[in-house]
């Protein structure tokens, strides 16, 4: 049994969005064989009172709060100092002190979750889970922006790419959420010696079980619901919903079954809130559980134009036996066949046609949903997906020096 210091840029509770779901399942998985010591940041006050639940899986835990004023101040300082904005916000003197104390008490290895926490971890051996190549995300966002926003995104892409190279060069292993993302990381960092590996996302098929009877959250009528799930202040989600509403929804509104659109997720920005249209378009904000919104929907959509890694929203819908229509970007990395386990469409006409066909052929839609769940159970359970993590940690422990102390590392400057 090893003592593992797990440093995350966001507290992984509640596990209600992609990055938190992956981190939580890693912690839960590791806690079965090791002692996990969690250091993490909290940027949503609602999460602070509930994070104690993580004590079930963590031997010790320290959280640092980031409020809006602190975030803006640190970002301003980062602009002046040449640091990455998305990294500079995740710093706290008390959390650094706690990390040092934990290391001095005896830690076998550190696991950094997100490159944003790299400056907090100056010890070896270290394993990093980058999840996605953030530098590529910033670069992609920069292509669609002009003026100050474009300049900031290009700057962020350049600095984060440098950080990713430092992480990959110095870490015992660096994880990405899919093999395409791992290959991209190898190209960005130049590290091709096998230390960059893919560990894919899974889904909790007991938590997302279509056999559980949830009360319907939708209006009492026979209209089918097309559902999108995700945090709705996250730019790729916002852009995906806007694209769907602008280019696809006008054609579907005239369908004889009069489908409704449900946009389900916390923190909807103003441009999403304005899409609400009575019973025709629902914008929910934060919900207690996502499962009933999936259980009583007819189709799930993932029209993301910019997507990195494996989309949990797609896996969760598949686990709930929902037919999914997704863009190629949103379907990347999922171990399933397009056409059999989900439908892929990138252009508005193709996306509309796929949705119309599912609405017109409910038996076909049910078949896709059932086959999708079977595929997820076989290939995307969390224990199966995280098995490589056990091998990586086992190898790191075998290579570790006789001393159980961590060695001081020169550190990473973001």
Long-range contacts (C-beta under 8 A, 24 or more apart in sequence): 1-33, 1-34, 1-35, 2-33, 2-34, 2-35, 2-108, 2-109, 2-393, 2-397, 3-34, 3-35, 3-37, 3-59, 3-106, 3-107, 3-108, 4-30, 4-34, 4-35, 4-36, 4-37, 4-107, 4-108, 4-109, 4-110, 4-111, 4-393, 5-37, 5-39, 5-99, 5-102, 5-103, 5-107, 5-109, 5-110, 5-111, 5-121, 6-30, 6-36, 6-37, 6-38, 6-39, 6-58, 6-110, 6-111, 6-113, 7-38, 7-39, 7-40, 7-99, 7-110, 7-111, 7-112, 7-113, 7-117, 7-120, 7-121, 8-38, 8-39, 8-40, 8-41, 8-113, 8-114, 8-117, 9-40, 9-41, 9-90, 9-113, 9-114, 9-116, 9-117, 10-40, 10-41, 10-42, 10-43, 10-114, 11-38, 11-40, 11-41, 11-42, 11-47, 11-51, 11-54, 11-63, 12-40, 12-54, 12-113, 13-47, 13-50, 13-51, 13-53, 13-54, 14-47, 14-50, 14-53, 16-266, 16-290, 17-230, 17-231, 17-266, 17-312, 18-201, 18-311, 18-312, 18-313, 19-114, 19-131, 21-201, 21-312, 22-129, 22-131, 22-177, 22-201, 22-312, 23-113, 24-54, 25-202, 25-204, 25-382, 25-386, 26-111, 26-113, 26-129, 26-386, 26-389, 27-54, 27-57, 27-58, 28-57, 28-382, 29-382, 29-383, 29-386, 29-389, 30-111, 30-389, 30-393, 31-57, 31-58, 33-390, 34-393, 35-59, 37-61, 37-102, 37-107, 38-62, 39-63, 39-64, 39-95, 39-98, 39-99, 39-102, 39-120, 40-64, 41-65, 41-66, 41-90, 41-92, 41-95, 42-66, 43-67, 43-71, 46-286, 60-102, 62-94, 62-95, 62-98, 62-99, 64-92, 64-94, 64-95, 66-90, 66-92, 82-159, 83-159, 83-414, 84-156, 84-159, 84-160, 84-163, 84-414, 85-152, 85-156, 86-116, 86-134, 86-138, 86-156, 86-160, 87-115, 87-116, 87-118, 87-119, 87-159, 87-160, 87-163, 87-414, 88-414, 89-116, 90-116, 90-117, 90-120, 91-119, 91-120, 95-120, 96-120, 103-405, 103-406, 106-404, 106-405, 107-406, 108-397, 108-400, 108-404, 108-406, 109-172, 109-393, 109-396, 109-397, 109-400, 109-406, 110-406, 112-167, 112-171, 115-160, 115-163, 115-164, 115-167, 115-414, 116-414, 118-163, 118-166, 118-167, 118-412, 118-414, 119-411, 119-412, 119-413, 119-414, 121-412, 122-408, 122-409, 122-410, 122-411, 122-412, 123-406, 123-407, 123-408, 123-409, 124-170, 124-172, 124-406, 124-407, 124-409, 125-172, 125-396, 125-399, 125-400, 125-406, 126-170, 126-171, 126-172, 126-409, 127-171, 127-172, 127-173, 127-174, 127-175, 127-392, 127-393, 127-396, 128-167, 128-168, 128-171, 128-173, 128-174, 128-175, 129-174, 129-175, 129-199, 130-164, 130-167, 130-174, 130-175, 130-176, 130-185, 131-175, 131-176, 131-177, 131-308, 131-309, 132-176, 132-177, 132-181, 132-308, 132-309, 133-164, 133-176, 133-181, 133-184, 133-185, 133-188, 133-308, 134-160, 134-164, 134-308, 135-160, 135-161, 135-163, 135-164, 135-188, 136-184, 136-188, 136-308, 137-306, 137-308, 140-306, 141-235, 141-306, 159-414, 161-188, 163-412, 163-414, 164-188, 164-189, 165-189, 165-190, 165-191, 166-412, 166-413, 167-412, 168-195, 168-196, 170-409, 170-412, 171-195, 172-396, 172-399, 173-197, 173-392, 173-396, 175-199, 175-389, 175-392, 176-309, 177-201, 177-308, 177-309, 177-310, 177-333, 178-309, 178-310, 178-332, 178-333, 179-333, 180-332, 180-333, 181-308, 181-309, 181-333, 197-388, 197-392, 199-385, 199-386, 199-388, 199-389, 200-310, 200-333, 200-335, 200-380, 200-385, 201-309, 201-310, 201-312, 201-315, 201-333, 201-380, 201-385, 202-315, 202-380, 202-381, 202-382, 202-383, 202-384, 202-385, 202-386, 203-312, 203-315, 203-316, 203-318, 203-319, 203-376, 203-380, 203-381, 203-382, 204-319, 204-382, 205-319, 205-373, 205-376, 205-377, 205-381, 207-291, 208-291, 208-294, 208-316, 208-319, 208-320, 209-319, 209-320, 210-295, 210-319, 210-320, 210-321, 210-369, 210-373, 212-291, 212-295, 214-289, 214-291, 214-292, 214-295, 214-296, 215-292, 216-292, 216-295, 216-296, 217-284, 217-287, 217-292, 217-293, 217-296, 218-260, 218-262, 218-282, 218-296, 219-260, 219-279, 221-279, 223-257, 223-258, 223-259, 223-260, 223-279, 224-257, 224-259, 224-260, 224-297, 224-298, 224-299, 224-359, 225-259, 225-260, 225-261, 225-262, 225-296, 225-297, 225-298, 225-299, 226-252, 226-259, 226-260, 226-261, 226-262, 226-297, 226-298, 226-299, 226-300, 226-301, 226-355, 227-261, 227-262, 227-264, 227-293, 227-294, 227-297, 227-299, 227-300, 227-301, 227-317, 227-322, 228-261, 228-262, 228-263, 228-264, 228-265, 228-300, 228-301, 228-302, 228-303, 228-313, 229-264, 229-265, 229-290, 229-293, 229-294, 229-300, 229-313, 229-316, 229-317, 230-264, 230-265, 230-313, 231-265, 231-266, 231-267, 232-263, 232-265, 232-266, 232-267, 232-268, 232-269, 232-272, 232-283, 232-285, 233-266, 233-267, 233-268, 233-269, 235-306, 236-304, 236-305, 236-306, 236-307, 237-265, 237-304, 238-269, 238-271, 238-272, 239-304, 239-305, 239-306, 240-302, 240-303, 240-304, 240-305, 240-330, 241-272, 241-275, 241-303, 242-271, 242-272, 243-303, 243-305, 244-301, 244-303, 244-351, 245-275, 245-281, 247-348, 247-351, 248-303, 248-348, 248-351, 248-352, 248-355, 249-281, 251-352, 251-356, 252-352, 252-355, 252-356, 252-359, 253-280, 255-356, 255-359, 257-359, 259-298, 259-355, 259-359, 262-293, 262-297, 264-290, 264-293, 290-316, 291-320, 294-320, 294-322, 295-320, 297-322, 298-322, 298-358, 298-359, 298-362, 298-365, 299-323, 299-324, 299-325, 299-355, 299-358, 299-359, 299-365, 300-324, 300-325, 301-325, 301-326, 301-351, 301-355, 302-326, 302-327, 302-330, 302-331, 303-327, 303-330, 303-351, 304-329, 304-330, 305-329, 307-332, 309-333, 310-334, 314-342, 315-376, 315-380, 317-372, 318-342, 318-369, 318-372, 318-373, 318-375, 318-376, 319-372, 319-373, 319-376, 319-377, 319-380, 320-369, 320-373, 321-366, 321-369, 321-370, 321-372, 321-373, 322-369, 322-372, 323-358, 323-365, 323-366, 323-368, 323-369, 323-372, 324-372, 325-351, 325-354, 325-355, 325-358, 327-351, 334-380, 335-375, 335-379, 335-380, 336-372, 336-375, 336-376, 336-379, 337-375, 340-368, 340-371, 341-368, 341-371, 341-372, 341-375, 342-368, 342-372, 343-368
